Amino acid sequence: MSDKSTPSASEYWKANLKLIATLLAIWALVSYGAGIVFASWLNHIHLGGYPLGFWFAQQGSIYVFIALIFVYAKKMGDIDRRFDVHED
């Protein structure tokens, strides 16, 4: 980034940190919330023969984490293009 776009640099990092905070909140909610806090309530629902709370604790949070990696890559690319710092 050049010196003339210094105000945009702070906006860029605000957008970046907002994205990271949102994705980390989703990850925490799924891994801690669905796997521990709401597990007893979710265990009334079965997925593939296993209680849903157990499934989230063992596999579901991993799938969500991998999906969040792809979401981050896509959204970060959009932010980079919006602030004209993309690599294309």
Summary of the structure (lengths in Angstrom):
residues: 88
radius of gyration: 18.1
end to end distance: 14.9
largest distance: 59.4
contacts: 227
relative contact order: 0.14
helix: 80%
strand: 5%
